[in-house]
């Protein structure tokens, strides 16, 4: 199992220098990755007046300050991005970091706040179509080969985006979603990893082992090959009890543990509690 630190892209972490500081601390303490949220407003009522940082700028600062840890978003809502611009942002970060990017993607939300506020479509079915079409375009753009595409939501006429990503054939792609919803997990099975939240365990809460086993079994039934695939779980752990908490999850198939604050916590966007947890070291099972 590998271990990462999870940050919102607002509050204290809207500052790229702060995120770089966190990244250095995580690398020095032995963590394997740093992932940031990709939100514009998140919950407008709750976050009103709170500063937000662009995730790609935050991650670039982290990349320039480190040399080892993996970096990425958890997760980017592809449906509210222009795929060609997103492809350049990811490829540039992959170059700056020396091939350390993991790209997390999902439907995104809260839909009314993050999409409806800007006049974007709010029908989940439409957003899912844009996500799938956008992911396919990203894969093709990252190849460095010519792209022509006539889709339902995107049109491309003979475009080659260079440079290609450092990682070949592309950076790993992890897909987020809520279990037990099956469709996001089937989508994830076509890529390189799944980052589930659970109806019974939201952001920061430890997922139930039996549900993790069910999810892993479902993924395996829908994989078309035996290439490496990541099961990325997350929550808030106490260093004193982490071993007992994480060992059953690793046995159930988890390959990454993403250390998070509870979404309901007042500390979720504050630097000092995060640094204390980072300095305590990864929760090795």
C-alpha positions in Angstrom: 0.0 0.0 0.0 1.1 3.5 -0.8 0.2 6.7 1.1 -0.8 10.1 0.1 -2.0 13.4 1.6 -5.2 15.0 0.4 -5.8 18.8 0.4 -8.7 21.0 -0.6 -7.8 23.8 -3.0 -9.3 26.5 -0.7 -8.7 28.2 2.6 -5.0 28.0 3.6 -4.3 25.8 0.6 -5.4 28.3 -1.9 -1.8 29.6 -1.6 0.7 27.8 -3.9 3.5 28.5 -1.5 1.6 26.8 1.3 0.9 23.7 -0.9 4.6 23.6 -1.8 5.5 23.6 1.9 3.0 20.8 2.5 4.5 18.8 -0.4 8.0 19.2 0.9 6.9 18.1 4.4 5.1 15.1 3.0 8.1 14.0 0.9 10.5 14.3 3.8 8.1 12.4 6.1 7.9 9.4 3.7 4.5 9.9 2.1 4.1 8.8 -1.6 1.7 11.3 -3.0 0.0 14.6 -2.7 -3.5 15.2 -4.2 -5.6 18.3 -4.3 -9.3 19.0 -4.9 -10.4 20.7 -8.1 -13.2 23.0 -7.3 -14.2 26.5 -8.3 -16.7 27.3 -5.5 -17.5 24.0 -3.9 -20.5 24.7 -1.6 -21.3 28.4 -2.3 -23.1 29.0 0.9 -20.6 27.3 3.2 -17.5 28.6 1.3 -18.6 32.1 0.6 -15.7 34.5 1.1 -13.1 31.7 1.2 -10.2 31.9 -1.3 -9.7 29.2 -3.9 -6.5 28.3 -5.8 -6.2 26.8 -9.3 -5.2 23.1 -8.7 -2.7 23.1 -11.6 -0.9 26.1 -10.3 -0.9 24.6 -6.8 0.5 21.3 -8.1 3.1 23.0 -10.2 4.4 24.7 -7.1 4.5 21.3 -5.4 6.3 19.7 -8.3 9.0 22.4 -8.3 9.6 21.9 -4.6 9.8 18.1 -4.6 11.5 15.2 -6.5 9.8 12.0 -5.6 6.1 12.1 -4.5 3.3 11.6 -7.0 1.0 14.5 -7.7 -2.5 15.0 -9.0 -6.1 16.0 -8.6 -8.8 14.1 -6.8 -10.8 14.7 -8.8 -11.0 16.9 -11.9 -14.6 17.3 -13.3 -13.7 16.8 -17.0 -17.2 17.9 -18.0 -16.5 21.5 -17.0 -13.1 21.7 -18.7 -12.1 22.2 -22.3 -10.2 18.9 -23.0 -7.5 20.5 -25.1 -6.7 23.0 -22.4 -6.8 20.3 -19.7 -4.5 18.1 -21.8 -1.9 20.9 -21.9 -2.1 21.5 -18.2 -1.6 17.8 -17.3 1.2 17.3 -19.9 3.0 20.5 -18.7 2.8 19.3 -15.0 4.0 15.8 -16.1 7.0 17.5 -17.7 7.7 19.8 -14.8 7.5 16.9 -12.3 9.5 14.5 -14.4 6.6 12.1 -15.0 5.0 12.1 -11.5 1.4 13.0 -12.4 -1.6 10.8 -11.6 -4.8 12.2 -13.2 -8.0 11.8 -11.1 -11.2 12.4 -12.9 -14.9 12.3 -12.1 -18.3 13.8 -12.7 -17.8 16.6 -10.2 -20.0 18.4 -7.8 -21.9 19.8 -6.1 -23.5 20.1 -9.6 -25.8 23.1 -9.0 -22.9 25.1 -7.4 -20.0 24.0 -9.6 -21.9 23.8 -12.9 -25.3 25.6 -12.6 -23.6 28.7 -11.2 -21.9 29.3 -14.5 -24.7 28.3 -16.9 -23.2 24.9 -17.5 -25.4 21.8 -18.0 -26.6 20.2 -14.8 -28.1 17.0 -16.2 -25.9 14.1 -14.7 -26.4 12.1 -17.9 -25.0 14.9 -20.0 -22.1 15.4 -17.7 -21.3 11.7 -17.8 -21.3 11.8 -21.6 -18.9 14.8 -21.6 -16.7 13.0 -19.0 -16.4 9.9 -21.2 -15.9 11.8 -24.4 -13.4 14.1 -22.7 -11.4 11.3 -21.2 -11.0 9.7 -24.7 -9.8 13.0 -26.1 -7.3 13.4 -23.3 -5.9 10.0 -24.0 -5.5 10.9 -27.7 -4.0 14.3 -27.1 -1.4 13.0 -24.6 -0.2 10.6 -27.3 1.3 13.4 -29.3 -0.4 12.0 -32.4 -2.8 13.9 -34.7 -6.4 14.0 -33.4 -9.6 14.4 -35.5 -12.8 13.9 -33.7 -16.5 14.4 -34.4 -18.4 13.7 -31.2 -21.7 14.7 -29.5 -20.0 17.3 -27.3 -16.6 18.0 -28.8 -15.2 18.6 -32.3 -11.5 18.5 -33.3 -10.1 19.0 -36.7 -6.5 17.7 -37.3 -4.8 18.8 -34.1 -1.5 17.6 -32.7 -0.6 18.7 -29.2 3.1 18.6 -28.3 4.9 17.7 -26.3 3.3 14.4 -25.4 3.3 13.5 -21.8 6.5 12.2 -20.2 4.8 9.1 -19.0 4.0 6.7 -21.8 1.6 6.0 -23.2 0.0 8.5 -20.7 -0.3 9.3 -17.0 -2.3 6.9 -14.9 -6.0 7.8 -14.8 -8.1 7.2 -11.7 -11.8 7.6 -11.7 -13.9 8.8 -8.8 -17.5 7.9 -7.9 -19.9 6.8 -5.1 -20.2 3.1 -4.3 -22.6 1.2 -4.6 -23.3 3.1 -7.9 -22.1 0.7 -10.6 -21.6 3.0 -13.6 -18.7 5.0 -12.2 -16.9 1.8 -11.2 -17.4 0.3 -14.7 -15.9 3.5 -16.1 -13.0 3.2 -13.7 -12.4 -0.4 -14.7 -11.5 0.9 -18.2 -8.7 3.0 -16.9 -6.1 2.6 -14.2 -7.7 3.0 -10.8 -10.9 3.8 -8.8 -11.2 6.5 -6.1 -14.5 5.6 -4.4 -16.5 7.4 -1.8 -19.2 5.4 -0.1 -22.8 6.1 0.7 -22.0 5.0 4.2 -18.6 6.7 4.5 -18.2 10.1 3.0 -15.0 12.2 2.6 -12.7 11.5 5.6 -14.7 8.6 7.0 -13.1 5.1 7.1 -14.9 2.9 4.5 -16.5 -0.4 5.6 -14.3 -3.4 4.8 -17.2 -5.5 3.5 -18.1 -2.8 1.0 -14.5 -2.5 -0.1 -14.4 -6.2 -0.8 -17.7 -5.9 -2.9 -16.2 -3.0 -4.9 -12.9 -4.8 -5.6 -14.8 -7.9 -6.7 -17.0 -5.8 -9.0 -13.9 -4.1 -10.5 -12.2 -7.4 -11.2 -15.3 -8.7 -13.0 -15.2 -5.7 -15.3 -11.5 -5.5 -16.1 -10.6 -6.6 -19.6 -7.0 -7.5 -18.7 -4.7 -8.1 -15.7 -2.7 -4.9 -15.9 -2.0 -3.0 -12.7 -5.1 -1.3 -11.2 -5.3 0.9 -8.1 -7.9 0.8 -5.4 -7.6 4.2 -3.7 -9.3 4.6 -0.4 -9.1 7.5 2.0 -10.1 8.8 5.4 -8.8 10.4 8.6 -6.6 8.1 10.7 -5.0 8.4 14.2 -1.3 7.3 14.0 -1.8 5.3 17.2 -4.5 3.1 15.7 -3.9 3.3 11.9 -2.2 -0.1 11.7 -5.3 -1.9 12.9 -7.6 0.2 10.8 -5.8 -0.2 7.5 -4.6 -3.8 7.6 -8.0 -5.2 6.7 -8.5 -2.6 3.9 -5.1 -3.6 2.4 -6.1 -7.3 2.7 -9.3 -6.5 0.9 -7.4 -5.0 -2.1 -6.6 -1.4 -1.4 -3.4 -0.2 -3.0 -3.3 3.4 -1.8 -4.5 5.1 1.4 -5.3 8.9 0.9 -5.1 10.6 4.3 -7.9 13.2 4.6 -9.6 15.5 7.0 -13.3 15.0 7.7 -15.2 17.1 5.3 -17.4 18.3 8.2 -14.3 19.3 10.2 -13.5 23.0 10.8 -9.8 22.0 10.2 -10.3 20.8 6.6 -8.7 23.8 5.0 -6.3 24.7 7.8 -2.5 24.2 7.5 -1.4 23.4 11.0 -3.5 20.3 11.6 -2.5 18.9 8.2 1.2 19.5 8.9 0.9 17.7 12.3 -0.6 14.6 10.7 2.0 14.7 7.9 4.9 14.9 10.3 3.6 11.9 12.2 4.3 9.9 9.1 2.3 7.6 6.8 -0.1 5.2 8.5 1.7 2.0 7.5 -0.5 -1.0 8.1 
